[in-house]
Amino acid sequence: MDTEDELASYLDALERDACYRVDAVLKEGALETTERVSFVGENGSVLGPFVRKRIGGESGLGGAYETVFAAQRRGVRLAHLPRMVECHRRDGDLVVVMEYVPGETLGSRVEACRSREERLALVRRAFPDLCDAVSELHELLDPPVIHRDLKPGNVIVSPGGVTLIDLGIARAYRDGAEQDTTHFGTRAYAPPEQFGFGQTGVTSDVYALGMLLFFCVTGREPSQVDRESGFRDAVLPEGLRAVVRRATELDPSARYASVRELKSAFFSALDGEPAAPDGLAGKNGGLAAAPPDFAESYAPRDGGGSFWSWLARVPGWAGIVWDVVVLGVAALCVVGCVMGVVQPTHENAKWPAWYLLTSYLVFLMPMLLVACYLLLDRRPVRRAVPALASLTVRQETRVGLLAMAAIFVAWVLTSAAAGV
């Protein structure tokens, strides 16, 4: 019976494969072909786009896709990975179909930054979310899946946050193994154990994240000269330099023990606190002390990422629609306050003119506008005003509520003085 079920599943997979239309070949090599495809139904309806990967069975690669697909079918929510819709073997090769994630690669986004300040703003927004993405592989899958190819081209940055792609050389950690059987990776970002000096583990991805942090801040790939100089660079703040240095230690046991620990050290560096026990960390060179609104501490809930990471993955168009509604309410509030002064009610007309003007335009209107601002999806505002990227939602909310409370107290005191 099991054999019959397997045969039926195989035939179904073949039938579905025939329904995919290739729109573009994204990558083609001896071991793997990556295509952008659309699914064409029997009635002519088109779904997609999707990404389809064909990985040669003789390569021994791609096993992580099967692990992730099985986890997703069990209900494990991996918020920072593309949703997989197909994963099966065909003629010995692995065929994977997953959602197409629009956006720019991290490399393109860093290249587009015109200054150190823009790169630091990008780091504040994207690096904590990138840590969350890798933590999902390490913490939500058992055994942990090690990505092994974390590099600027395998990270997609979009308004919704960060998405990891290309698990082709990712592998599950194996207790007791002395070294990996297959050695792959990008030299600038892969640790030494990935090239035959031991088995890769969670600290291998910590190493790659440290190198990515250096790349994001400086705008260039790390070199052997950078390692020999302790990653000293004029544009790299001292606190972050200490984080990079510890994350990329040649000895895996000397690195941060987990991506969660690396992320915590990153936030400490932003706060100007020591980032490593070796005394290297100092002042952060002017970095604002703040994780961004979608970079709160990673805390899986119901098998998914953090609430803030989930919130940041709300589609940009939905945020824009919400902002239009909130701005419409704000406009009505402004009109209402002005009309309250120009055409007061019979009861309010008894108030002194100065008090009427002050109540509506100095006290009530600012409180309402602050409340509307706090309700906005502020991601577009943060991209337009880089300085805001250094503030968390909590910080902005705290300041906004304090401002509203101060205005209200001033209003009460003014009312008491006016005898109203």
RACORQUI-V62324 format. One record per residue. N is the residue number from 0. RES is the residue in one small letter. SS is DSSP state (H for helix, E for strand, - for the rest). PHI is phi in radians with two decimals (* if undefined). NEAR is the number of other C-alpha atoms within 12 Angstrom. Layout:
n: <N/N>
res: <RES/RES>
ss: <SS/SS>
phi: <PHI/PHI>
near: <NEAR/NEAR>
This chain:
n: <0/1/2/3/4/5/6/7/8/9/10/11/12/13/14/15/16/17/18/19/20/21/22/23/24/25/26/27/28/29/30/31/32/33/34/35/36/37/38/39/40/41/42/43/44/45/46/47/48/49/50/51/52/53/54/55/56/57/58/59/60/61/62/63/64/65/66/67/68/69/70/71/72/73/74/75/76/77/78/79/80/81/82/83/84/85/86/87/88/89/90/91/92/93/94/95/96/97/98/99/100/101/102/103/104/105/106/107/108/109/110/111/112/113/114/115/116/117/118/119/120/121/122/123/124/125/126/127/128/129/130/131/132/133/134/135/136/137/138/139/140/141/142/143/144/145/146/147/148/149/150/151/152/153/154/155/156/157/158/159/160/161/162/163/164/165/166/167/168/169/170/171/172/173/174/175/176/177/178/179/180/181/182/183/184/185/186/187/188/189/190/191/192/193/194/195/196/197/198/199/200/201/202/203/204/205/206/207/208/209/210/211/212/213/214/215/216/217/218/219/220/221/222/223/224/225/226/227/228/229/230/231/232/233/234/235/236/237/238/239/240/241/242/243/244/245/246/247/248/249/250/251/252/253/254/255/256/257/258/259/260/261/262/263/264/265/266/267/268/269/270/271/272/273/274/275/276/277/278/279/280/281/282/283/284/285/286/287/288/289/290/291/292/293/294/295/296/297/298/299/300/301/302/303/304/305/306/307/308/309/310/311/312/313/314/315/316/317/318/319/320/321/322/323/324/325/326/327/328/329/330/331/332/333/334/335/336/337/338/339/340/341/342/343/344/345/346/347/348/349/350/351/352/353/354/355/356/357/358/359/360/361/362/363/364/365/366/367/368/369/370/371/372/373/374/375/376/377/378/379/380/381/382/383/384/385/386/387/388/389/390/391/392/393/394/395/396/397/398/399/400/401/402/403/404/405/406/407/408/409/410/411/412/413/414/415/416/417/418/419>
res: <m/d/t/e/d/e/l/a/s/y/l/d/a/l/e/r/d/a/c/y/r/v/d/a/v/l/k/e/g/a/l/e/t/t/e/r/v/s/f/v/g/e/n/g/s/v/l/g/p/f/v/r/k/r/i/g/g/e/s/g/l/g/g/a/y/e/t/v/f/a/a/q/r/r/g/v/r/l/a/h/l/p/r/m/v/e/c/h/r/r/d/g/d/l/v/v/v/m/e/y/v/p/g/e/t/l/g/s/r/v/e/a/c/r/s/r/e/e/r/l/a/l/v/r/r/a/f/p/d/l/c/d/a/v/s/e/l/h/e/l/l/d/p/p/v/i/h/r/d/l/k/p/g/n/v/i/v/s/p/g/g/v/t/l/i/d/l/g/i/a/r/a/y/r/d/g/a/e/q/d/t/t/h/f/g/t/r/a/y/a/p/p/e/q/f/g/f/g/q/t/g/v/t/s/d/v/y/a/l/g/m/l/l/f/f/c/v/t/g/r/e/p/s/q/v/d/r/e/s/g/f/r/d/a/v/l/p/e/g/l/r/a/v/v/r/r/a/t/e/l/d/p/s/a/r/y/a/s/v/r/e/l/k/s/a/f/f/s/a/l/d/g/e/p/a/a/p/d/g/l/a/g/k/n/g/g/l/a/a/a/p/p/d/f/a/e/s/y/a/p/r/d/g/g/g/s/f/w/s/w/l/a/r/v/p/g/w/a/g/i/v/w/d/v/v/v/l/g/v/a/a/l/c/v/v/g/c/v/m/g/v/v/q/p/t/h/e/n/a/k/w/p/a/w/y/l/l/t/s/y/l/v/f/l/m/p/m/l/l/v/a/c/y/l/l/l/d/r/r/p/v/r/r/a/v/p/a/l/a/s/l/t/v/r/q/e/t/r/v/g/l/l/a/m/a/a/i/f/v/a/w/v/l/t/s/a/a/a/g/v>
ss: <-/H/H/H/H/H/H/H/H/H/H/H/H/H/H/H/H/-/-/E/E/E/E/E/E/E/E/E/-/-/-/E/E/E/E/E/E/E/E/E/-/-/-/-/-/E/E/E/E/E/E/E/E/E/E/-/H/H/H/-/-/-/H/H/H/H/H/H/H/H/H/H/H/-/-/-/-/-/-/-/E/-/-/E/E/E/E/E/E/E/-/-/E/E/E/E/E/E/E/-/-/-/-/E/E/H/H/H/H/H/H/H/-/-/-/H/H/H/H/H/H/H/H/H/H/H/H/H/H/H/H/H/H/H/H/H/H/H/H/-/-/-/-/-/E/E/-/-/-/-/-/H/H/H/E/E/E/E/-/-/E/E/E/E/-/-/-/-/-/-/E/E/-/-/-/-/-/-/-/-/-/-/-/-/-/-/-/-/-/-/-/H/H/H/H/-/-/-/-/-/-/H/H/H/H/H/H/H/H/H/H/H/H/H/H/H/H/H/-/-/-/-/-/H/H/H/H/H/-/-/-/-/-/-/-/-/-/H/H/H/H/H/H/H/H/H/H/-/-/-/-/H/H/H/-/-/-/-/H/H/H/H/H/H/H/H/H/H/H/H/-/-/-/-/-/-/-/-/-/-/-/-/-/-/-/-/-/-/-/-/-/-/-/-/-/-/-/-/-/-/-/-/-/-/-/-/H/H/H/H/H/H/-/-/-/H/H/H/H/H/H/H/H/H/H/H/H/H/H/H/H/H/H/H/H/H/H/H/H/H/H/H/-/-/-/-/-/H/H/H/-/-/H/H/H/H/H/H/H/H/H/H/H/H/H/H/H/H/H/H/H/H/H/H/H/-/-/-/H/H/H/H/H/H/-/H/H/H/H/H/-/-/H/H/H/H/H/H/H/H/H/H/H/H/H/H/H/H/H/H/H/H/H/H/H/H/H/H/-/->
phi: <*/-1.08/-1.11/-1.11/-1.10/-1.11/-1.13/-1.09/-1.12/-1.14/-1.15/-1.08/-1.10/-1.09/-1.14/-1.20/-0.98/-1.21/-1.53/-1.52/-1.81/-1.38/-1.63/-2.85/-1.67/-1.49/-2.72/-2.46/-2.56/-1.19/-1.80/-2.66/-2.18/-2.07/-2.25/-1.67/-2.27/-2.23/-1.68/-1.86/-1.36/-1.09/-1.53/1.55/-1.20/-2.06/-2.03/2.36/-1.37/-2.22/-1.94/-2.05/-1.99/-2.06/-1.99/-1.03/-1.13/-1.25/-1.30/1.30/-1.75/1.60/-1.03/-1.13/-1.08/-1.15/-1.11/-1.18/-1.08/-1.10/-1.14/-1.11/-1.21/-1.37/1.79/-1.24/-1.65/-1.85/-1.18/-1.86/-2.11/-1.07/-1.28/-1.63/-1.98/-2.52/-2.79/-2.69/-1.68/-2.37/0.94/1.55/-1.61/-1.63/-2.01/-2.19/-2.13/-2.48/-1.11/-1.54/-1.77/-1.27/2.48/-1.95/-1.23/-1.04/-1.08/-1.15/-1.15/-1.15/-1.08/-1.34/-1.22/-1.69/-2.68/-1.03/-1.11/-1.17/-1.17/-1.13/-1.11/-1.12/-1.06/-1.05/-1.37/-1.68/-1.14/-1.06/-1.18/-1.12/-1.09/-1.04/-1.07/-1.22/-1.07/-1.04/-1.13/-1.42/-1.83/-1.73/-2.02/-2.30/-1.28/-1.03/-1.74/-1.71/-1.16/1.23/-2.48/-1.31/-2.67/-0.97/-1.36/-1.84/-2.16/-1.76/-1.91/-2.42/-0.99/-1.42/2.26/-2.02/-2.24/-1.54/-2.22/1.09/-1.67/-0.96/-1.85/-1.12/-2.60/-1.42/-1.23/-2.10/-1.07/1.57/-1.27/-1.51/-2.80/-1.25/-1.43/-2.17/-1.97/-2.40/2.38/-1.69/-0.90/-1.14/-2.12/-1.49/-1.34/-1.09/-1.14/-1.38/-2.09/1.75/-1.82/2.59/-1.54/-1.30/-2.49/-1.07/-1.25/-1.18/-1.24/-1.05/-1.01/-1.09/-1.13/-1.08/-1.17/-1.14/-1.09/-1.05/-1.05/-1.12/-1.38/-1.60/1.44/-2.54/-1.25/-1.22/-2.19/-1.10/-1.09/-1.09/-1.09/-1.13/-1.60/1.29/1.10/-1.31/-2.64/-1.05/-1.64/-1.67/-0.99/-1.03/-1.08/-1.24/-1.07/-1.12/-1.12/-1.06/-1.10/-1.27/-1.09/-1.90/-1.02/-1.16/-1.47/-0.99/-1.24/-1.57/-1.43/-1.04/-1.26/-2.68/-1.18/-1.03/-1.17/-1.06/-1.10/-1.08/-1.14/-1.07/-1.14/-1.11/-1.13/-1.15/-1.43/1.46/-1.57/-1.03/-1.72/-2.62/-1.33/-1.54/1.43/-1.30/-1.31/-2.46/-1.15/-1.60/1.15/1.62/-1.16/-1.22/-1.47/-2.96/-1.38/-1.33/-1.18/-1.85/-2.24/-1.30/-1.00/-1.24/-2.53/-1.01/-2.29/0.95/1.38/-2.11/-1.44/-1.20/-1.04/-1.23/-1.15/-1.11/-1.04/-1.21/-1.57/-1.05/-0.93/-1.04/-1.15/-1.17/-1.12/-1.15/-1.04/-1.07/-1.09/-1.08/-1.11/-1.11/-1.13/-1.11/-1.11/-1.07/-1.10/-1.10/-1.12/-1.10/-1.06/-1.08/-1.16/-1.10/-1.15/-1.12/-1.53/-1.27/-2.25/-1.17/-1.19/-1.02/-1.19/-1.25/-1.11/-1.31/-1.29/-1.04/-1.02/-1.11/-1.25/-1.06/-1.10/-1.15/-1.05/-1.40/-1.66/-1.72/-1.86/-1.14/-1.05/-1.04/-1.08/-1.15/-1.18/-1.11/-1.06/-1.12/-1.07/-1.16/-1.50/-1.20/-1.39/-1.62/-1.05/-1.09/-1.15/-1.17/-1.23/-1.35/-2.13/-0.94/-1.07/-1.24/-1.16/-1.50/-1.91/-1.52/-1.04/-1.08/-1.10/-1.09/-1.13/-1.09/-1.12/-1.11/-1.17/-1.12/-1.11/-1.11/-1.15/-1.13/-1.11/-1.13/-1.09/-1.09/-1.13/-1.10/-1.12/-1.14/-1.10/-1.12/-1.16/-1.46/1.29/-1.59>
near: <7/8/9/10/11/14/15/14/19/22/18/18/25/20/17/24/29/17/22/30/25/23/19/18/19/19/18/17/15/13/21/29/26/31/29/30/29/28/30/22/17/13/9/12/13/17/20/25/24/33/38/40/42/38/38/26/21/15/22/22/31/35/31/33/42/30/30/43/30/23/27/27/17/14/17/27/30/38/41/37/39/32/30/32/29/35/35/34/29/25/16/16/23/32/37/41/36/33/27/28/32/24/24/25/27/37/29/25/30/36/24/17/24/17/18/28/28/31/34/40/35/45/45/44/43/44/47/40/49/52/51/45/47/48/40/41/47/34/30/33/31/21/21/29/38/47/47/47/38/44/37/38/24/34/40/35/34/31/36/34/44/43/42/41/42/38/39/39/34/39/40/32/31/20/14/11/14/16/20/29/22/23/27/28/31/25/23/29/39/37/38/31/34/38/22/18/21/25/29/44/41/42/43/47/47/49/48/50/51/46/43/42/47/46/40/43/42/36/32/26/28/34/20/15/13/24/24/15/13/25/36/25/27/15/27/35/35/35/39/53/42/41/49/45/43/39/45/42/30/26/22/28/20/20/33/37/26/33/39/34/27/42/40/30/38/48/36/29/36/39/28/27/27/26/35/30/18/14/17/25/29/26/25/30/25/22/36/29/28/35/40/40/36/41/43/35/31/33/23/27/18/14/23/30/38/31/24/31/39/31/27/35/31/23/21/22/16/19/24/20/16/22/24/20/19/25/24/18/21/26/19/19/25/26/20/21/28/22/19/28/28/17/18/21/14/10/12/20/17/13/22/18/18/17/28/31/25/26/32/32/27/25/30/32/31/28/31/33/30/29/27/30/30/28/25/29/33/34/36/21/20/27/22/13/16/27/23/28/36/35/33/30/31/20/20/27/22/17/19/24/25/17/22/27/21/18/26/23/17/20/28/20/17/20/20/12/11/17/11/17>
